[in-house]
Amino acid sequence: MRVAALLCVLLLLFAATNVAPPQASADPPAPPTAVITIPAASGNTYAVGEVVSTSFSCAEGAGGPGLTSCTDSNGGSGTSGVLDTSTPGASLTYTVTALSSDGQSGTASISYNVAAAPTAVITLPTTGHTYIVNQVVPTGFSCSDPTGPGIATCTDSNGASSPGDLVTSTPGTSLTYTVTATSSDGQTDTASISYTVAGAPTAAIASPNSGNTYSVDQVVPTSFSCSDPTGPGIATCLDSNGATSPGDLATSTPGTFTYTVTAASSDGQTGTASITYAVASGSGGGGSGGGGSGGTSITQSSSTSGVTTPAASATFQPVPITVANNTGLVTFTVTSRLDGLTLKGNLISTTGSLAVGVYKISGTDSDTSGDTGTWTYTLTVSNAIIQTSPTTGATTTTASNTFAPGPITVANNTGAVAFVTTVSSTGLKVSGAGVITTMGALVAGSYTVSGTDRDANGNAGSWTYTLTVSNRVVTVSFNANGGKGTMAAELDSTPSALRTDRFTRVRHTFTKWNTAANGSGKSFANGATYAFKSSVTLYAQWRAGKAAIHSVRFNDNGGTGSMAAEHDNTPTALTTNRFTRAGYVFTKWSTAANGTGVSHANGAIYSFKSTATLYAQWKKVPKAPPRVVTFAAHGGTGTMASEHHRTPTALTRDHFRRTGYTFIHWNTAANGSGVSYANGATYSFAASITLYAQWKKNKKVVVRPPKKTGPVIGPFALGSSTLSPSLESQIQNVADEVKAKGDTQLALVGYGDKLTAARERNRALVAKNIELGRMRAGAVATYLQGRLTALGLQGWTISIGAAGAGKAGSSQFEIGVVIATLS
């Protein structure tokens, strides 16, 4: 190169000074060689696909005939060329050749290195987030090629660009979202984000109670509201008239109508709520008096039942009766025996502390327009602690390690509850405080844990929790591999039968599936069972020639039911047994009815090289002996026959008695530390057990008869427990006296009607009279409670009792009130 450069300089000097070249003495001079000028020295490093600015030039010294061509080793001419840098890490030589018109040539080379091409870089957000069905997941991915020529494409696994809309249509699954980037020089990179799909919350709608009555043309104040508690928010919330809150109902036609509110959350979930209302004829505000013509049935809209414990029964909150279809004010009347409950206005209350049992009160109601109806309320008093939290849950194998459903919640307890596990689980554990957790990653299956609970006051109950763990849903895709037709992909999470072949190929017979197109992978017969532990594509395998189709018919062989014949020409899984036979279990198929032929397991692969009839084979199941539940009085008296059953059956209700005690429940342990069962509860009869009666000692209350130190309220009307204005005034005086004296414990004794000597010998009449006294005491207690509360008094207790007939010689019947400390 230095010689060539020097020659070029000399030639230029000759041309500049017009000095003729020296003459040869004999032979003519050699023609000059073409001269090539190229850029800087060899050894530079370039990236794959990079354009190298070679800027080569060619010339021939003065006196030469000139250049005919000057090309690079890639066939290009001019002042630049694109180097072949497609092999990262290689050292290549780039050559330029010049040819003069007299046939002389010259060459020059530059050596260079090719660097490894940078890989496209993808930035993704943190994995592991949980999204709801159809939610747009803000992936916000970005792609770059820091040192390369740039990015040509960058798409997500759904074919979209940033931010990407994930397909989250399968609740409870864990999916992987993939982004692929390609740089303009052909380099690629992929990155994945894993996420969990949760069940989408449904839009919640709050609307007023149904059952109100309005007049024609009245504007109904619905004031509905919509929300999506855990979702991304509400997109629309409209009533059935297309209006938003409060909504103006079309009430121009008398009758009964349903008004619907529909809410749609921004993730596409919807919720609806309806309010049913009646439209009365005439003008004026229906529901506030007037406008009705009578005869309409008033319907109770409030709850008809409740639950409490003996300890809480004395302070049980009053329950209001609400109704529908009324016009104006409603009056409530008691027609049933009170039995521990009382009614004041429309408020149902207890008459004091109640023992374990069921208490009922009922009656009639009427409004100012003559509309009538009935009402009822049942209060169950029980010491049993009731589980209020869910008893089941679900998760996947991948999420089971961190699954935490939270603590068990209960009702009817007093204070803190201690939880004891009596039936343990291999995958779940429950702490003494009732917190449920998994014991690490769990395989697919069902896990159940259960036990008992008890509070500091001895109230007890039972609890249970079952967790279902399923595998992550995987996909099996089917490829025709030279055949024709379509087959939908199969999605599952547990071992399942593969779809049978639906592809066809001219002059070929399907033989099996294989994980490789050329059949070198793992093979699966037609309809065989696949584990569904990983996604895979199965390629149809074909054999030249069309094989004959054969049939397999199924015979119930003493069983019942039907199964269609199976037709195929390649090894295929048999249809699983659908026949049944009472007292028998299916064992296998056989080509002979008596089982002496060729046997085939349920769902086994059959060659279909010949036609056959397969007979169901049965094995008689011995009938399990009945299980026995024996009842133990455990301190009580009486007898109860044992129960013998094979299936879940309600237990016989308690027939034992124990003086001074009240039966509360059954228990598998005499000391009450086992599993408890309520009176009449259903038992599985999966095992024989002895149930011990559990008793609670009754509280002894000494009721003192009226004394001169205590006021006397009366008289009541004959056979009545209704308070007259005079009686209410007397009770107010008692409340004032309680406040003045600071009394906190009150004992009320109710008297019945005065009986003749003959009627006093009638036990039934005496018992009825005592009950009348109890009802009168209860009526006074209810009204007195309200008066004491109105006076701002707290911390008082009231107990009630009943005596027999009124005082001797009395023609009127009174109730005595004694303000004193109970014994």
TASULVEN-V273035 format. One record per run of one state. SS is the DSSP state (h for helix, s for strand, l for the rest). FROM is the first residue (numbers start at 1). TO is the last residue. Records with the same first field share a line. If there is no record, write none. Layout:
SS = FROM-TO ; FROM-TO
This chain:
l = 1-1 ; 18-34 ; 38-43 ; 47-56 ; 60-66 ; 73-90 ; 101-104 ; 115-120 ; 124-129 ; 133-141 ; 145-150 ; 157-173 ; 184-187 ; 199-203 ; 207-212 ; 216-224 ; 228-233 ; 240-254 ; 266-269 ; 281-296 ; 301-304 ; 309-309 ; 314-318 ; 321-322 ; 325-329 ; 335-340 ; 345-346 ; 351-356 ; 368-371 ; 382-384 ; 388-391 ; 397-399 ; 403-405 ; 408-409 ; 412-416 ; 424-427 ; 431-434 ; 439-444 ; 456-459 ; 471-473 ; 480-483 ; 485-489 ; 493-495 ; 498-503 ; 505-507 ; 515-522 ; 525-525 ; 527-528 ; 531-535 ; 545-549 ; 556-559 ; 561-565 ; 569-571 ; 574-579 ; 581-583 ; 591-598 ; 601-604 ; 607-611 ; 621-626 ; 633-636 ; 638-642 ; 646-648 ; 651-656 ; 658-660 ; 668-675 ; 678-681 ; 684-688 ; 698-711 ; 717-724 ; 742-744 ; 751-756 ; 761-762 ; 791-796 ; 803-812 ; 820-823
h = 2-17 ; 310-313 ; 400-402 ; 725-741 ; 757-760 ; 763-790
s = 35-37 ; 44-46 ; 57-59 ; 67-72 ; 91-100 ; 105-114 ; 121-123 ; 130-132 ; 142-144 ; 151-156 ; 174-183 ; 188-198 ; 204-206 ; 213-215 ; 225-227 ; 234-239 ; 255-265 ; 270-280 ; 297-300 ; 305-308 ; 319-320 ; 323-324 ; 330-334 ; 341-344 ; 347-350 ; 357-367 ; 372-381 ; 385-387 ; 392-396 ; 406-407 ; 410-411 ; 417-423 ; 428-430 ; 435-438 ; 445-455 ; 460-470 ; 474-479 ; 484-484 ; 490-492 ; 496-497 ; 504-504 ; 508-514 ; 523-524 ; 526-526 ; 529-530 ; 536-544 ; 550-555 ; 560-560 ; 566-568 ; 572-573 ; 580-580 ; 584-590 ; 599-600 ; 605-606 ; 612-620 ; 627-632 ; 637-637 ; 643-645 ; 649-650 ; 657-657 ; 661-667 ; 676-677 ; 682-683 ; 689-697 ; 712-716 ; 745-750 ; 797-802 ; 813-819
